[in-house]
């Protein structure tokens, strides 16, 4: 996927997938860096903001995660991922 990103830097799909792989492998900081690169290209991508919040939670960056969630919520308050993340944050008193 890194080759795909290098060859087609405007194609968002590999950024999302590779960041998810990094996160699943316990490399949340790498996942966060990759999603941040994607958000520089498309700051209106709600899924990326939700993923960023999830990666930040995994790193114990709860205040940053809440800020990322709020950005996603501003962009699309009815989005399923945003609603799900809101419930999770509420359940964990964040």
Secondary structure, 3 states (H helix, E strand, C coil): CHHHHHHCCCCCHHHHHHHHHHHHCCCHHHHHHHHHHHHHHCCCCHHHHHHHHHHHHHCCCHHHHHHHHHHHHHHCCCCHHHHHHHHHHHHCCC
